[in-house]
Amino acid sequence: MRDLKHAFSVQAASADSLILKLCDGEFQCSETGILEDIAVWLEQNVAEITEVIQAERSLLICFDLLQTCSASLMQRLPELLKQSVTERKPVSETFVPKDKKTQCTVGQEQGFHVIHPGLMSRFQNTGITGARSNGSSSGGAADEHAYYWANHLLQNRWNAGAVEVCFGGLKLQSQVDTLIAVTGADLSLMINDQPAPGWEILPVRAGDRIEFGYPKNGTRAYLAVKGGFSVQAGSTGMVCEPSDNNAGIPLAKTLRFGDLLACSEQEHRIDKALQGLIGKRVSNSYIPDYGEPLVLRVILAEQAGHFTPDQLDLFFNQCWEIRPDSDTSATTLNGCQLKSLYPVAPLQGAEVGRIQLDDDCQPVILMQDRQRLTDRPVIGYVYPPDLGLLAQRQPKTTLSFRVISLYEAQLQLKRFYRYFK
């Protein structure tokens, strides 16, 4: 058996991912199918690995920061690689992504009726782990901070589905008594034509009308319901929900006129425990001001060495402007052109938050609906919670960057996730 320890090199990428590369001269192109087998084995057998994205000669390995860290996983990888090759089976054998179990029940004929879907309103959760197998993006809520708080307020599962309301316009009518929470952007929330506060648990009754106006501060709001929404699986009459250990089935379903957002009745008018939740609010210290100057923290990539010190100074010491063509796949920026010593990089997995250069030598920040692979020069990775602040900004907003160490990023990110999970 070939010594895998010397066949691969590994390096930290973002706060919760590694890049595993085939060393030059190791394995011929016809042999690199071993990478796909290793990717499948790692996803199926290593609990702390959430996703593996394969390129021709590298793997992007994403992991759960609450279960491991870069240093620990890098130390374990040689033994894991050896084990994966020892136990490897052809990829053609049945592949079931890790933790992809769902719970299905008979469709519920109650919940929230969509009167108007607004500009863009979608079911969202934390994204799809193991999406590599079908070539899709992992997706997920654009502003994790706001999304987590909506569910946390209501004592839901941390990964329960919520409605991401982009730029407002959503109109709903409740068919049940329940509790809701709306976090994120101020989209002029109204209940029965009366202004309602965000970041707070609100009671609604059957027949109540919920409307989102247009942005006052931020661009994305998150609507969660006590007990969580159920996900309508087409017209099959079935409703599927993610299990407790699963980041979820693909919830990024765009709402349409007449849709039913199914949920259970929560009788807050007679249940004293539910009554005690009404009015519970997030502390002001945890509510972001989306109008504040935006400074994104960046973990430098190893390939940042492909930029001269002058180019890195230019990147960190100027203000950039968000371009109008930004979307859920990438935020594009305008500013001085940057030049890399290597205009084309080896093809590798595209991690969310990756800062790379486009064809015009301008920075592009990859977001949740990004492409799977990229060969663009990379400067670094945006600290994950800062991506939510970025997603809340409108075009023409200016921003800047500052460096954060990998150690500090992982330390702060662990604290963030532990609070909600």
PAVOLO-96050 format. One record per residue: x, y, z of N, C-alpha, C in turn; residue in three letters. Coordinates in steps of 0.05 Angstrom, whole numbers, plus 32768, in hexadecimal, padded with zeros to 4 digits. Each point is the difference from the previous one (the first is absolute). Layout:
BEGIN
XYZXYZXYZALA ...
***
This chain:
BEGIN
80117FE880007FEF80188000801280198000MET 7FF880137FF0800F80197FFE7FFE800F801BARG 8016800E80088001800F80197FF0801A7FFCASP 7FE78000800A7FF080187FFC800980188010LEU 800F7FFB8015800A80178010801080137FEFLYS 80107FF57FED801180117FEF7FF380067FE5HIS 7FE87FF57FFB7FF380057FE77FEE80198000ALA 7FFA800980187FEE80178003800D80168011PHE 7FF880187FFB8007801780127FE5800B8009SER 8000800C80187FE7800A800B8006801C800DVAL 7FED80127FFD8002801B800B7FE5800A8009GLN 8000801180147FE7800D80097FF680137FEAALA 7FE780017FFC7FF480137FED7FF180158010ALA 7FE67FFC80047FF08013801080007FF7801DSER 7FEF800C80117FFE7FF9801C7FF77FE38004ALA 7FF17FF57FED7FF57FE5800380047FEF7FE7ASP 801780037FF380057FEF7FE9801E7FFD7FFCSER 80087FEA7FF3801B7FFA7FF880017FFA7FE2LEU 801880047FF580057FF87FE480147FE98000ILE 7FF87FEA7FF580127FE87FFD80087FFE7FE3LEU 801A80017FFA800980007FE580127FE87FFALYS 7FFD7FF57FE880137FEC7FF6801B800D7FFBLEU 80157FF5800A801B800B7FFB80087FFC7FE2CYS 801080117FF680097FFD7FE4800E7FE67FFCASP 7FFA7FF27FEB800D7FE77FFA7FF27FE8800CGLY 7FED800480127FF27FEA800D7FE67FFB7FF1GLU 7FFC7FE77FF77FE97FF67FF37FFD800D7FE4PHE 7FF97FEF7FED7FFA80097FE57FE380097FFFGLN 7FF8800E7FEB7FE580097FFE7FEC7FE98001CYS 80087FE97FF47FEE7FE980007FFC7FF5801CSER 8013800780137FFE7FF5801B7FF180138013GLU 7FFB80187FF87FF6801380137FE37FFB8007THR 7FF47FEB7FF67FE67FF7800980017FF9801EGLY 80187FFC800A80037FFB801C7FF680178011ILE 800280187FF57FF68018800E7FE27FFE8005LEU 7FF27FF87FEC7FE37FFE80037FF97FEB8015GLU 800E7FE980007FFB7FEB80148006800B801CASP 8016800E80038008800B801A7FEA80148009ILE 7FF780117FED7FEB801480077FE77FF3800BALA 7FF77FEB7FF27FE87FF2800980057FF3801BVAL 80177FF3800480067FF28019800180148017TRP 800C80177FFC8002801480157FE5800B8008LEU 7FEF80057FEC7FE5800A80077FEF7FEC800FGLU 80047FE67FF97FF07FEB800C800A7FF7801CGLN 801A80038005800B7FF38017800D80138015ASN 800380197FFA800D801380137FEB80148008VAL 7FF67FFE80197FE9800F80098005801E7FFEALA 8018800980068005801D80018003800D7FE4GLU 80027FEF7FEB8001800B7FE57FE480037FF5ILE 7FF980187FF77FE580067FF77FFD7FFF7FE2THR 801680057FF17FFE80007FE3801C7FFE7FF4GLU 80027FF27FEA801A7FFE7FF17FFA80077FE3VAL 800F80147FF67FFC80087FE480197FF97FF0ILE 7FFD7FF07FEB80167FF57FF1800680117FE8GLN 801A80067FFC800A800B7FE780127FEA7FF3ALA 800E80077FEA800F7FEB7FF280177FF58012GLU 800D8011800F80177FF780107FFF800B801DARG 7FE8800680097FFE800A801C7FE47FFA800BSER 7FFE8002801A7FE77FFD800E7FFD80188013LEU 7FE9800D80007FF9801480147FF17FF18016LEU 800A7FFF80187FF47FF180167FF580148014ILE 7FE5800080027FF3801280137FF97FF08019CYS 8003800C80187FFC7FF180187FF080108015PHE 7FF57FF280137FF1800C80168013800B8015ASP 8002801A80038013800C80127FFB7FF9801DLEU 7FE77FF880077FFA7FF8801B800B7FE48007LEU 80077FF17FEB800A7FE58005801E7FFD7FFCGLN 800C80137FF1801D7FFE7FFB800A801C7FF8THR 801A80027FFA800B80197FF680157FF97FEBCYS 800B80147FF380127FFB7FEA80187FEF8008SER 800C8007801780197FF280097FFA7FE38006ALA 7FE97FFB800E7FF97FE580087FFA7FEE7FE8SER 7FF0800B7FED7FF97FF17FE880187FFB7FEELEU 801280147FFE80187FFC7FF080127FEA800CMET 80007FFE801A80107FEB800D7FF57FE57FFBGLN 7FE57FFE7FFF7FF37FE67FFC7FFF7FF77FE3ARG 800380137FED7FFB7FF97FE480117FE97FF5LEU 801A7FFF800680107FE97FF57FF47FE58007PRO 7FF77FFD80197FF57FE680077FE47FFC7FF3GLU 7FF180167FFE7FE67FFE7FF380037FF97FE2LEU 8014800C7FF380057FFA7FE380087FE37FFDLEU 80117FF6801180087FE47FFF7FE87FEE8003LYS 7FEF800680147FE87FF080057FED80017FE9GLN 7FFD80187FF47FED80037FEA80087FEF7FE8SER 801A7FFE7FFA80097FF07FE97FFD7FE38007VAL 80067FF880187FFD7FE480097FE47FF67FFDTHR 7FED801280077FE47FF880007FF180097FE8GLU 800D800C7FED7FF2800D7FE97FF07FED7FF0ARG 7FEA80097FF67FEF7FF17FEE7FFA80127FE8LYS 7FFB7FF47FE97FFB80107FE87FE980148005PRO 800380187FF67FEB801480037FE67FF87FF4VAL 80017FEF7FEC7FE87FF77FF37FED7FF18012SER 800B7FF680177FEF7FF380147FEE8016800CGLU 7FEA7FF7800B7FEC8013800B800D80148013THR 7FFB80197FFB800B801580117FE8800F800DPHE 7FFF7FFF801A7FEC800E8010800E80168010VAL 7FFC80197FFA800D8015800F7FFB7FFE801EPRO 80148006800F7FFF7FFE801D7FE98012800BLYS 7FF17FF480137FEB800F800E7FEB800C7FEDASP 7FF97FF17FEC7FEB800A7FEE7FE57FF48005LYS 7FFA7FF880187FE77FF580077FEC80178004LYS 7FE77FFC7FF77FEB801480057FE97FF2800DTHR 7FF0800F800E7FE87FF6800C7FE8800A7FF0GLN 7FEF7FEE7FF87FE980087FEF7FE67FF9800DCYS 7FED80127FFE7FE67FFC800C7FEB80097FECTHR 7FE77FF980057FEB80087FEE7FFE801E7FFFVAL 7FFC800B7FE87FFF801D7FFD7FEC800E8012GLY 80078017800B7FEF800E80127FF180157FF0GLN 7FE6800380057FF080147FF27FFC80198011GLU 80158008800D7FFF8019800F801C800C8001GLN 8000801A8006801A800E80007FFC801D7FF7GLY 801180097FEE7FFF801B7FF57FFB7FFF7FE2PHE 7FEB800E7FF77FFA80027FE4800F80177FF4HIS 800E7FFB7FE9800F80157FF27FEE80107FEEVAL 7FFA801980097FEF80117FEF8011800D7FEAILE 8019800880078013800B7FED801C7FF88008HIS 80107FF47FEF801B7FF68008801580168002PRO 7FFA80197FF880148015800280147FFE7FEAGLY 8016800F8002801480017FEC800F7FE57FFELEU 80097FF68017800C7FE580017FFF7FF6801DMET 7FEF7FED80047FFD7FF3801B80057FE37FFCSER 80117FF4801180087FE47FFD80017FF2801BARG 7FF97FE6800080067FEF8017801E7FFE8002PHE 800B80028018801D7FFD800380057FF1801BGLN 80177FF38001800B7FF68019801E80037FFFASN 800F7FEE800D801D80038001800E7FF57FE7THR 7FF07FF67FED800D7FF57FE880007FE27FFFGLY 800A7FF57FEA80007FE37FFC801C7FF68003ILE 80047FEF8015801A7FF3800280027FE97FECTHR 80187FFB7FF680047FEA7FED7FF480057FE5GLY 7FFC80197FF87FF480067FE680137FFA7FE9ALA 80197FF9800680147FFA7FEB7FF77FEB7FEDARG 7FF07FEC800A7FFA7FE97FEF7FEF80087FE8SER 7FEF801580027FEF80077FE98009801A7FF3ASN 8018800A8008800B80177FF27FF3801A8007GLY 7FEE800180147FF280188007800F80108015SER 7FF780198005800C801080157FF27FF9801ASER 800F800480167FF47FF9801A7FEB80148008SER 800180197FF67FEC801480067FFF8007801EGLY 7FE9800980097FFD8007801C7FF9801E8003GLY 7FF7800780197FF9801C8006801780127FFBALA 7FFB80177FF4801580137FFA800B800D8019ALA 7FEE800580148008800D80197FFB7FEC8016ASP 80157FF180077FFD7FEC80157FF9800C801BGLU 800B801780077FFB800C80197FE280058004HIS 7FF3800D7FEC7FE3800580027FF07FE67FFFALA 80087FEE7FEF7FF17FE67FFE80017FF1801ATYR 80187FFD800C80027FF180197FEF800E8016TYR 8001801A80027FF1800E80157FE27FFB7FFDTRP 7FF580007FE87FE47FFC7FFC7FF77FE5800CALA 800F7FEB7FFB7FF97FE6800B80077FFE801EASN 8015800D800980087FFF801C7FEB800D8011HIS 7FF580167FF87FEC800E800F7FE87FED8005LEU 7FF87FF17FEC7FE87FEF800180067FE5800CLEU 801A7FFB800880087FE6800B7FFD7FE97FECGLN 800380077FE680007FEC7FEB801B7FF27FFEASN 80017FEA7FF0801A7FF57FF9801180167FF3ARG 801A7FFF8004801180147FF47FFF80017FE2TRP 7FF97FE97FF480007FFE7FE27FE47FFF7FF5ASN 7FEC8008800F7FE580007FF67FFC80137FE8ALA 7FEF7FF87FED7FFC80117FE97FF2801A8007GLY 800880157FF27FF4801A80037FFC800C7FE4ALA 7FF180167FFF7FFC800E7FE7801380187FFEVAL 801180017FEC801280167FFB7FF180147FEDGLU 7FFA8017800B7FF280147FF0801380157FF6VAL 800580017FE6801380127FF47FF280187FF5CYS 80078018800A7FF6801A7FF67FE280038004PHE 7FF37FEF800F7FE4800580087FEB7FF87FECGLY 7FE7800880067FEA7FFB7FEE7FF07FE78007GLY 800A7FEF80127FF27FE780077FE68007800FLEU 7FEA7FF37FF97FE78002800E7FF47FE58006LYS 7FFA7FFB80197FF77FE680097FE680048011LEU 7FF07FEA80007FE98000801280027FE68010GLN 7FFE8003801B80037FEA80127FE57FF08001SER 80027FE680007FE97FEE800480017FF3801BGLN 80138007801180037FF4801A800880158015VAL 7FFB7FF98019800C800F8016801C7FF68005ASP 801380128001801C7FF8800380118017800ATHR 801A7FFC8003801380158006801480027FEALEU 800880187FF9801480047FEB80178012800BILE 801680007FF2801580138005800B80097FE5ALA 8006801A7FFD800C800B7FE78019800E8008VAL 80167FF77FF5801B800C8006800C800A7FE6THR 8017800C8002800E800A7FE87FF8801C7FF9GLY 7FFD80057FE77FFA801B7FF67FE6800B800AALA 7FFE801A80027FE7800E80067FF180047FE5ASP 7FEC7FEF7FFC7FF180017FE77FE3800A8005LEU 7FFE801180147FE6800D80067FEA7FEB8005SER 80057FEE80137FEE7FEA80067FE5800B800BLEU 7FEA7FF57FF57FE5800880097FF07FE78005MET 7FF1800180167FED7FEB80067FE4800D8002ILE 7FEE7FF87FEF7FE6800D7FFE8002801E7FFEASN 801280097FEE8004801C7FFA800B80108017ASP 800A7FF38014800D800E8017801E7FF98000GLN 801180148004801D7FFA800180067FEC8016PRO 80137FEE7FFA80087FEB8013801F80008003ALA 800A7FFB8017801D80018004800E7FE77FF6PRO 801980037FF880117FEA7FFA80107FF68017GLY 800D7FE97FFE80117FF580147FF17FFB801ATRP 7FE77FF87FFE7FEE7FFC80177FEB7FEB7FF9GLU 7FF77FF180157FEC7FEC7FFC7FE4800E7FFFILE 7FF27FFA7FEA7FE6800D7FFC7FEA7FEB7FFELEU 7FE88005800C7FEA7FED7FFD7FF080077FE7PRO 7FF77FEB7FF27FED80047FEA7FE97FED8003VAL 7FE980087FF67FE87FF080027FF77FF97FE4ARG 7FEF7FEB7FFF7FF57FF87FE67FF180187FF4ALA 800680067FE77FF480177FF2801180187FFFGLY 801580018011801280178000800F80027FE5ASP 800580197FF9800F80057FE6801B800C8007ARG 80157FF37FF5801C80098005800B800B7FE6ILE 800B80188001800B800C7FE8801B800C8005GLU 80127FFC7FEC801A800C8001800180177FEBPHE 800880188009800280167FEE801B7FFF7FF2GLY 800D80177FFD801A80017FF28016800A8012TYR 80197FFB7FF98016800380138003801C800BPRO 80038001801B80088018800E801D7FFD8009LYS 80087FE88008801B7FFB800A80067FE37FFAASN 80127FFA7FED80067FE47FF97FEF7FF87FE8GLY 80037FE77FF77FF27FF77FE87FF27FE58005THR 80077FF180157FF57FE580037FF67FFC801DARG 7FE67FF880027FF47FFA80197FFA7FE28001ALA 7FFF7FF580197FFB7FE380037FE87FFC8012TYR 7FEC7FF27FF57FE87FFA800D80007FE3800ALEU 7FFF7FFC801A7FFF7FE5800B7FE67FFD8010ALA 7FF67FE780037FE77FFB800E80067FEC8016VAL 7FF28002801680047FEE80167FFB7FE37FF7LYS 80147FEE80057FFE7FE57FF7800B7FFB7FE4GLY 800580167FF2800C7FFE7FE57FEC7FFB7FEAGLY 8007800A7FE87FF07FFA7FE980047FE47FF6PHE 7FEC7FF47FF480047FE77FF2800480077FE3SER 800D7FED7FF1800780067FE47FEF7FEF7FEEVAL 7FF0800E7FF07FEF7FF27FED80107FF47FEAGLN 7FFE7FE67FFC800F7FF27FEB7FEF7FFE7FE7ALA 7FFE80167FF17FF080007FE87FE27FFC8006GLY 7FF37FF07FEF7FE37FFC80047FFB7FE38009SER 80147FF4800D7FFD7FE480087FEF7FFD8019THR 7FF98016800D7FF17FFE801980127FF98017GLY 801A80007FFD80127FFA8015800F80198009MET 80088000801A800F8016800B80197FF4800CVAL 8018800A7FF980197FF58009800F80158011CYS 800B7FF78016800F80118011801C7FF58005GLU 801480108004801B7FF6800680007FF3801BPRO 80107FEA800380037FF4801A801380118011SER 80017FFA801A801080108012801E80027FF9ASP 800A7FEA7FF4801D80007FFA800680077FE3ASN 7FEC800B7FF2800480057FE37FFC801D7FFAASN 8012800B7FF17FFE801C7FF87FE880057FEEALA 7FF47FEB7FF57FE780047FF37FFF7FF77FE3GLY 7FE77FFD7FF77FFC7FFB7FE48000801B7FF2ILE 800180017FE58003801A7FF37FE780128004PRO 8003801380137FEA801180077FFE80197FEFLEU 801380067FF08001801A7FF17FEB80007FEAALA 7FE77FFD80097FE980007FED7FF5801C7FFFLYS 7FFE800C7FE97FF5801A7FFD7FE27FFF8003THR 7FF5801180117FE3800080057FF1800B7FE7LEU 7FE87FF57FFD7FEF80087FEA7FE48008800AARG 7FF1800E7FEF7FE4800780087FF17FE78007PHE 7FF1800180167FEF7FE98008800E7FEA800FGLY 801A80018004800E7FEB800F7FF58000801DASP 80027FE8800C7FF97FFC801C801A7FFB800FLEU 80068010801480177FFC80127FF67FF18018LEU 80027FE67FFF7FF47FEF8014800E8002801BALA 7FF180018015800B8000801B7FEA7FF68013CYS 80087FFA80197FED7FF580137FF380178010SER 7FE97FFA800B7FF280138011800F8003801AGLU 80038019800A800C8006801A7FEB8011800FGLN 7FF27FF480137FE9800D800C800980128016GLU 800B80177FF9800B801280147FEB800E8010HIS 7FE77FFF7FF87FEB800E800F7FF87FF0801AARG 80077FE680007FF97FF0801880187FF2800CILE 801780007FF280187FF3800A80118014800FASP 80037FFE801A800F80138010801E80017FF9LYS 800B7FE97FF8801C7FFF7FF9800580107FE7ALA 7FEE7FFE7FEC800280107FE87FFC801E8005LEU 7FED800580127FFB801C80078019800D800CGLN 800F7FF0800F8019800B800C801580077FECGLY 7FFE7FF57FE8801480077FEB7FFA801A7FF2LEU 7FE680087FFF7FF880187FF1800F8018800AILE 800C800F7FEE800E80188007801E7FFC8006GLY 80087FE78001801D7FFA8004800F800C7FE9LYS 8016800E8007800E80107FEB801E7FFC8002ARG 800D80027FE9801D7FFF7FFF800C801A800BVAL 80157FFD8011800D8017800B800A80127FEASER 7FFD801B8004800980137FEC801D7FFC7FF8ASN 80107FF78012801D7FFC7FFB80057FEB7FEBSER 7FEC7FEE7FFB80047FEB7FEB7FF180077FE6TYR 7FF380177FFF7FF280087FE8801280127FEFILE 80087FF77FE8801280107FF07FF380197FF5PRO 801080147FFC7FF880187FF1800B7FFD7FE4ASP 7FEF7FFA7FEC80097FFB7FE58008801A7FF1TYR 7FFE8016800E800880197FF4801C80098009GLY 800C7FF18012801B8006800A80157FFB7FEAGLU 8016800E800180167FF97FED80077FE38002PRO 80047FF37FE980057FE38000801D7FFA7FFCLEU 800B7FF28014801C7FF77FFE7FFF7FE18003VAL 80087FF27FEB80007FE37FFF801A7FF58009LEU 7FFF7FED801280197FF2800A80077FEA7FECARG 801A7FFE7FFA800A7FEE7FEB80157FEE800CVAL 7FFD7FE57FFB80157FED800680117FFD7FE6ILE 80198007800180117FFF7FE880037FE37FF7LEU 7FFE7FFC7FE680057FE67FF4801E7FFC7FFCALA 80087FE77FFD801D7FFB7FFA8007800D7FE6GLU 7FED80007FED8006800C7FE68001801F8000GLN 7FFC800C80188003801C8002801D80087FFAALA 80127FED8002801C80047FF9800480047FE2GLY 7FEB7FFB7FF0800180057FE37FFB801E7FFAHIS 7FFA800F80157FFD801D7FFC8017800E800EPHE 800B80147FF38017800F800C7FF6800F8018THR 8012800880127FF8801080177FF2801A7FF8PRO 8008800C7FEA7FF380187FF77FE37FFB7FF8ASP 7FFB7FE97FF47FE57FF97FF87FEF7FFA8018GLN 800B7FF280147FF17FFB80187FF98019800FLEU 8014801380017FFA801A800D7FEA800F7FF1ASP 80007FFE7FE67FEB800C7FF07FE47FF48007LEU 80007FE680047FE77FF280067FF58009801BPHE 8012800180147FF78005801C7FFD801E8006PHE 800C80127FF18001801C80077FEF80127FEEASN 7FEC7FF47FF37FEE80117FF07FE37FF78006GLN 7FED80117FF87FE47FF980037FF67FF57FE5CYS 7FF07FEB80027FF57FF37FE97FE280057FFFTRP 7FF480007FE87FE480057FFD7FF27FE77FF5GLU 7FE97FF9800C7FF17FE97FF77FF280067FE5ILE 80047FEF7FEC7FF580057FE67FE37FF77FFEARG 7FF1800C7FEE7FE37FF87FFD7FFC7FE37FF6PRO 80147FF47FF37FFD7FE57FF680057FEA8015ASP 80038008801980037FED80167FE67FF08004SER 80027FE780087FE97FEF800580067FEC8015ASP 7FEF7FEB800380047FEC801580187FED7FFBTHR 800B80017FE880177FEF7FFA801A800F8005SER 8001801A7FFD8019800F80047FFA801E8003ALA 8010800D80118000801D80038018800A7FF1THR 7FFB80117FEB8015800B7FF08006801C8009THR 801A80087FFF8008801A800A800E80107FEALEU 7FFF801A8004800E80147FEF8015800E8010ASN 801780047FF38016800E800D80187FFF7FEDGLY 80188005800B80187FFE7FF080057FE37FF8CYS 800A7FFC7FE880067FE57FF780177FF38010GLN 7FFD7FE7800680157FF0800E800D7FED7FECLEU 80197FFA8004800F7FEE7FEF800C7FEA8010LYS 7FFC7FE77FF6800D7FE9800C80187FF87FEFSER 80147FF4800D80177FF67FF17FF87FE87FEFLEU 7FEA7FF380077FF67FE97FF17FE280057FFATYR 7FF9800A7FE87FE580077FFA7FEC7FE98000PRO 800A7FE77FFC7FEF7FE98001800B7FED8015VAL 7FEF7FF7801280087FED80167FF77FE47FF9ALA 800B7FEC800D7FF67FE57FFC7FE37FFE8007PRO 7FF17FF07FF17FE37FFD80067FFC7FF3801BLEU 7FEF800C80117FFB7FF5801A7FE480078009GLN 7FF77FF380167FE68006800B7FFD801C8008GLY 7FE8800B7FFD7FFA801C80067FF28001801BALA 800E800B80147FF48002801B7FF1801B8002GLU 7FEA7FFF80107FF18019800480128014800EVAL 7FFE80197FF880118015800C801A80047FF2GLY 80077FF07FEC801980027FF18001801B7FF2ARG 8016800E80028004801A7FF280147FFA7FE9ILE 7FF680027FE880107FFB7FE87FFD80177FECGLN 80107FFF7FEB800080157FEC7FF07FF77FE8LEU 7FF080127FF47FF27FFA7FE8801180077FE8ASP 7FF57FFE7FE8800F80067FE78009801D7FFEASP 7FF38011800F8008801D8000801280078017ASP 800B7FEB800E8013800380167FF3800F8018CYS 7FE57FFD80037FF2800B80177FF97FE98013GLN 7FFE8006801A7FFA7FEB80147FE37FF77FFDPRO 7FFC7FE680047FE57FF480007FFF7FEE8019VAL 7FEB800380107FFD7FF080187FEA7FEB7FFBILE 80087FE780017FED7FEA7FFB7FEC7FFD8017LEU 7FE67FFE7FF97FEB7FFE80147FF47FE48000MET 7FE97FFC800D7FF67FE580057FF97FF17FE6GLN 7FF6800E7FEC7FF87FF27FE7801780017FEBASP 80187FFF8009801880027FEF80027FE77FEEARG 801380037FEC80077FE97FEF80107FEC8011GLN 80037FE87FF7800D7FEB800F801E80007FFEARG 800A80087FE8801D7FFF7FFB8009801B7FF6LEU 801980078004800B80197FF6801E7FFE7FFBTHR 800980107FED801D80017FFA800A801D8002ASP 7FF28011800F8007801C8002801380048017ARG 801380137FFE8012800680177FF180088019PRO 80087FF680177FF3800580198012800F8013VAL 7FF48014800D800E801080147FFC7FF5801CILE 7FE67FFA80067FFA7FF6801A7FE37FF98002GLY 7FF67FFD80197FE57FF780057FF380138015TYR 7FE880097FFA7FF2801180137FF77FF08019VAL 8005800B80177FF67FF480197FE27FFB7FFETYR 7FF67FE780047FE57FF97FF97FEA8012800APRO 7FFF8008801A7FEA801280088000801B7FF2PRO 801780097FF6800180197FF27FF27FFE7FE5ASP 7FFE7FE87FF57FF27FFC7FE77FE280098002LEU 7FF47FFB80187FE5800880047FFD801F7FFFGLY 8014800D800C7FFF801E7FFF8003800A7FE3LEU 80117FF17FF1800380077FE47FE67FFC7FF0LEU 7FF37FE980057FE77FFA7FF27FEA80148005ALA 8002800F80177FEB801380068005801C7FF3GLN 801680037FF28006801A7FF47FF680017FE3ARG 7FF880187FF87FF680057FE5801780087FEEGLN 7FFC7FFE7FE58014800A7FED8007801D8006PRO 801880077FF9800C801B8004800A8004801DLYS 7FFB7FEC8012800B8002801B801F7FFD7FFETHR 800E800F8011801D7FFC800080087FEF8018THR 80177FF27FFD800A7FEF8015801E7FFF7FFFLEU 800C7FF58015801D7FFC800180067FE5800DSER 80197FF9800080087FE6800B801680048016PHE 80017FED801280177FFE801380067FE38005ARG 80197FFB800880087FE480047FF87FF6801CVAL 7FF77FE780017FFD7FF18019800F7FE67FFEILE 800D7FF78015800F7FE87FFE7FED7FE88000SER 800A7FEA7FF57FF07FE780007FF97FF8801CLEU 8013800280137FFA7FF8801B7FEA8011800DTYR 8002801A7FFD7FEB8011800B7FE57FFC7FF3GLU 80007FFC7FE67FE77FFB7FF17FF37FE7800AALA 800F7FEA80047FF47FE780097FF78003801DGLN 800F800E80117FF88004801C7FE5800F8001LEU 7FFD80167FF17FE8800F80017FE87FF17FF3GLN 80067FF17FEB7FEB7FF27FF27FF57FE98012LEU 80127FF3800F7FF67FEB80137FED800C8014LYS 80078017800B7FEE800D80137FE580067FF4ARG 8001800A7FE77FE780077FF27FEF7FE77FFCPHE 800B7FEB7FF67FF07FE77FFB7FF77FF3801ATYR 8011800080147FF87FF380197FE7800D800DARG 7FFE801A7FFD7FE9800E800B7FE67FF67FF4TYR 80007FFC7FE67FE77FF87FF37FFC7FE27FFDPHE 80157FF17FFF7FFD7FE37FFC80017FF08019LYS 
***
